[in-house]
Amino acid sequence: MNYRHIFHAGSFTDVMKHAVVALILERLCAKETPFGVLDTHAGIGRYDLESQQASRTGEYLGGIARVMAAAERLPPGLGPYLNAVRALNTEPGMLRWYPGSPRLARQLMRPGDRLLLAELHPEDVETLRQEFARDRNTSVQHMDGYRAIKAHLPLKERRGMVLVDPPFEVTDEFDRMVAALATGHARWPTGIYALWYPIKERAAVWRFHDALERTGIRKILMAELTIHEEDTHQRLNGCGMIVVNPPWQLDRNLELVLPALHEAMGVQAGGARVEWLVPE
């Protein structure tokens, strides 16, 4: 409840996460039938990079600012994501606003697709409601994200994605994510599930991956982006995304996109990694 994403908006973790989300949404839009998206930890929708909070950390300078500066050299697969960022910044070359997951999703979805947003922070949920007040196909609920999985799955569209992006304020967050995935998958086994996680202590990530494999769920893809050597767990060394039921060729697209993002950020350590935890 104390976490405020504005301090980290546009960071390398946001860039990696939203690049993956954009690729998934692009594939969902390839079919004519409507789809739905459930964002379990939605935040406020968009972020002011010139705010005092964002300026205090300046994390976006090493993330989206560097990526936008290198946009012409990046693979075409990043086009929808980068265009969504540009759409919020009307003046050429300006970078003030950054889309959170809800705004990114809504910009890439079609008018007939449905967006469900859950947010627990009482102030953030009101900001989120104002952001989407005129959007009839977006609903905002003040509720715990894991409860939202039980409340809303299966989606009535029978096609779509669940994004789970918790703040990791509690020590058992990895366990909660595994349990939430197991619950969601049992209710809606054909849905796409995208789970974001931080990389600090590698042993904790290994335990998380092992727990995912023990669920018995098939088609689990793992993608990671790190920017530091993993010689200490006192800092955020990188982040990862677990994608269950990934759309066609997501693995190949990520193998092109993630190394390009790593290079654009100009870091000397770390790298990109894409592999199947559990194949089909």
C-alpha positions in Angstrom: 0.0 0.0 0.0 3.0 2.3 0.3 4.3 1.6 -3.2 4.0 4.4 -5.7 5.1 3.6 -9.2 5.7 7.2 -10.2 9.2 6.9 -8.7 10.0 4.2 -11.2 7.9 5.1 -14.3 9.7 4.7 -17.6 12.6 2.7 -16.0 14.3 -0.2 -17.7 11.9 -2.5 -16.0 8.9 -0.7 -17.4 10.5 -0.7 -20.9 11.0 -4.4 -20.8 7.6 -5.2 -19.4 5.7 -3.0 -21.7 7.6 -4.2 -24.8 6.5 -7.7 -24.0 2.9 -6.6 -23.3 2.8 -4.7 -26.6 3.9 -7.7 -28.6 1.2 -9.8 -27.0 -1.5 -7.3 -27.7 -0.4 -6.9 -31.3 -0.9 -10.6 -31.8 -4.3 -10.5 -30.1 -5.4 -7.7 -32.4 -4.5 -9.9 -35.4 -7.8 -11.7 -35.1 -11.1 -9.9 -35.6 -12.9 -11.3 -32.6 -12.9 -9.0 -29.5 -10.6 -9.9 -26.6 -10.3 -8.8 -23.0 -7.4 -7.8 -20.7 -7.3 -8.0 -16.9 -4.6 -5.8 -15.3 -4.4 -6.9 -11.6 -2.1 -4.1 -10.3 -3.0 -1.3 -12.6 -1.5 1.9 -11.0 -2.7 5.3 -12.2 -2.6 4.8 -16.0 -0.1 7.4 -17.1 2.9 9.1 -15.4 4.3 12.6 -15.5 8.1 12.2 -15.9 8.5 15.9 -15.0 6.9 15.4 -11.6 8.9 15.8 -8.4 8.8 12.0 -7.7 10.0 10.9 -11.2 12.6 13.6 -11.3 13.9 12.6 -7.8 14.9 9.2 -9.0 15.5 9.9 -12.7 15.1 6.2 -13.5 13.4 7.0 -16.8 16.6 8.6 -18.1 18.3 5.2 -18.2 15.2 3.5 -19.6 12.6 5.0 -21.9 14.7 8.2 -22.6 17.6 6.2 -24.0 15.3 3.8 -25.9 13.4 6.7 -27.6 16.7 8.3 -28.5 17.7 5.1 -30.2 14.3 4.4 -31.8 15.5 4.5 -35.4 17.9 1.7 -34.8 15.4 -0.6 -33.0 13.6 -3.6 -34.5 10.2 -3.0 -36.2 8.6 -5.2 -33.5 9.0 -2.4 -31.0 7.0 0.0 -33.2 3.6 -0.4 -31.5 5.2 0.2 -28.1 7.2 3.2 -29.1 4.2 4.7 -31.0 2.1 4.3 -27.8 4.7 6.4 -25.9 4.8 9.0 -28.7 1.0 9.3 -28.7 1.1 10.7 -25.2 3.7 13.3 -26.1 2.3 15.6 -28.7 5.3 17.7 -29.5 8.1 16.0 -31.6 11.0 15.0 -29.4 9.1 15.7 -26.2 9.1 13.0 -23.4 7.0 14.1 -20.5 4.3 11.4 -20.2 4.8 7.7 -19.9 2.0 5.2 -20.3 1.4 2.8 -17.5 0.2 -0.7 -18.4 -3.5 0.4 -18.5 -2.9 3.3 -20.9 -0.5 1.3 -23.0 -3.1 -1.5 -23.3 -6.0 0.8 -24.1 -4.0 2.6 -26.9 -3.1 -0.8 -28.5 -6.5 -2.4 -28.1 -9.5 -1.7 -30.4 -12.6 0.1 -29.4 -14.6 -3.1 -29.0 -12.0 -4.8 -26.8 -12.6 -4.7 -23.0 -10.1 -3.6 -20.3 -10.6 -4.6 -16.7 -8.4 -2.7 -14.1 -7.9 -3.6 -10.5 -6.0 -1.2 -8.1 -5.9 -1.4 -4.3 -4.3 1.9 -3.4 -7.2 4.3 -2.5 -5.7 7.4 -4.1 -4.3 5.7 -7.2 -7.7 4.0 -7.9 -9.4 7.4 -8.0 -6.7 8.8 -10.4 -7.2 5.7 -12.5 -11.0 6.3 -12.6 -10.5 9.8 -13.8 -8.1 8.6 -16.5 -10.7 6.3 -18.0 -13.9 8.1 -17.1 -15.0 8.5 -20.7 -14.1 5.0 -21.8 -17.1 2.7 -21.7 -15.1 -0.4 -22.4 -12.7 0.1 -19.5 -13.8 -0.7 -16.0 -11.9 0.3 -12.8 -12.4 -1.6 -9.5 -10.9 -0.9 -6.1 -9.8 -4.3 -5.1 -6.9 -6.6 -4.5 -5.4 -7.9 -7.8 -5.4 -11.5 -6.8 -9.0 -11.4 -5.8 -9.7 -9.9 -9.3 -8.4 -13.1 -10.8 -11.0 -15.1 -8.9 -13.8 -12.5 -9.6 -13.3 -12.0 -13.4 -12.0 -15.2 -14.9 -12.8 -16.7 -17.3 -13.2 -13.5 -19.3 -16.5 -13.5 -21.2 -14.6 -12.9 -24.5 -12.8 -16.2 -24.0 -9.7 -14.6 -25.5 -7.2 -12.2 -24.0 -4.5 -11.6 -21.4 -4.1 -11.3 -17.6 -1.2 -9.1 -16.6 0.1 -9.6 -13.0 2.6 -6.9 -12.0 2.7 -6.6 -8.2 4.8 -4.1 -6.3 6.7 -6.8 -4.3 6.2 -5.2 -1.0 5.7 -8.5 0.8 8.2 -11.3 1.2 6.0 -14.0 -0.2 5.0 -12.3 -3.4 6.6 -15.0 -5.6 4.4 -17.6 -3.8 1.3 -15.5 -4.2 2.0 -15.1 -7.9 2.3 -18.9 -8.4 -0.9 -19.5 -6.4 -2.7 -16.8 -8.5 -1.5 -18.3 -11.7 -2.7 -21.8 -10.7 -6.1 -20.4 -9.7 -6.5 -18.4 -12.9 -5.3 -21.2 -15.2 -7.7 -23.6 -13.6 -10.6 -21.2 -14.3 -9.4 -20.1 -17.8 -6.7 -22.5 -19.2 -6.6 -20.9 -22.7 -5.9 -17.4 -21.5 -2.5 -15.7 -21.9 -0.9 -14.9 -18.5 2.0 -12.4 -18.2 3.7 -12.2 -14.8 6.4 -9.6 -14.1 9.1 -10.2 -11.5 12.2 -8.4 -10.2 15.7 -10.0 -10.3 17.6 -9.3 -7.1 18.6 -12.6 -5.5 18.9 -15.2 -8.2 18.2 -18.1 -5.8 14.7 -16.6 -5.2 14.1 -16.5 -8.9 15.2 -20.1 -9.3 12.7 -21.1 -6.6 10.0 -19.2 -8.4 10.7 -20.9 -11.6 10.8 -24.3 -9.9 7.4 -23.6 -8.3 5.9 -22.7 -11.7 7.1 -26.0 -13.2 5.6 -27.9 -10.3 2.1 -26.5 -11.1 1.9 -28.8 -14.1 1.0 -25.9 -16.4 2.3 -26.3 -19.9 3.6 -23.6 -22.4 5.5 -21.4 -19.9 7.9 -19.0 -21.6 10.5 -17.0 -19.6 12.2 -13.7 -20.7 14.7 -11.7 -18.7 16.6 -8.4 -19.1 19.4 -7.6 -16.7 21.6 -4.5 -16.6 24.0 -5.4 -13.7 26.2 -8.3 -12.8 24.3 -10.5 -10.3 27.0 -10.3 -7.6 24.8 -8.7 -5.0 21.1 -8.8 -4.1 21.2 -5.3 -2.6 20.0 -3.7 -5.9 17.6 -4.4 -8.7 19.8 -6.3 -11.2 17.1 -6.9 -13.8 13.6 -8.1 -14.3 11.7 -10.9 -16.0 8.4 -11.9 -17.5 6.7 -15.2 -17.4 4.2 -15.7 -20.3 1.9 -18.7 -20.2 0.2 -19.6 -23.5 2.3 -17.1 -25.4 1.1 -16.1 -28.8 2.7 -17.4 -32.0 6.4 -16.5 -32.4 6.6 -14.4 -29.2 9.7 -16.3 -28.3 11.4 -15.4 -31.6 10.3 -11.8 -31.4 11.7 -11.4 -27.9 15.0 -12.9 -29.0 15.2 -9.9 -31.4 13.7 -7.2 -29.3 15.3 -7.7 -25.9 19.0 -7.6 -26.9 18.2 -4.5 -28.9 16.7 -2.8 -25.9 19.7 -3.8 -23.8 22.0 -2.3 -26.3 19.9 0.9 -26.6 20.2 1.4 -22.8 23.9 1.6 -23.1 24.7 -0.7 -20.1 27.9 -2.7 -20.0 26.7 -5.6 -17.9 23.8 -8.0 -17.9 22.0 -9.1 -21.0 18.8 -10.7 -22.4 17.6 -14.2 -22.1 14.6 -16.0 -23.6 13.8 -19.7 -23.0 11.0 -22.1 -22.3 10.6 -23.2 -18.7 7.9 -25.7 -19.8 7.3 -26.4 -23.5 4.1 -27.4 -25.0 
